[in-house]
């Protein structure tokens, strides 16, 4: 692991320190976890954008998925 310096607003640091007391973790662990979550969200954003761009380039054609409509019906028995 590497040590880095981070500049943070005093009010945000106060909120983080309150959360740390409740969670029982260190600032470093909390920040690592927050960064991992942010990276996961970023990756999801990139995948969703790629998905959206794909459908923009090749939109669904009318009737393209009609064959699957019977599969969506739930029978109440």
Secondary structure, 3 states (H helix, E strand, C coil): CCCCCCCCCHHHHHHHHHHHHHHCCCHHHHHHHHHHHHHHHHHHHHHHHHHHHHHHHCCCCCCCCHHHHHHHCCCCC
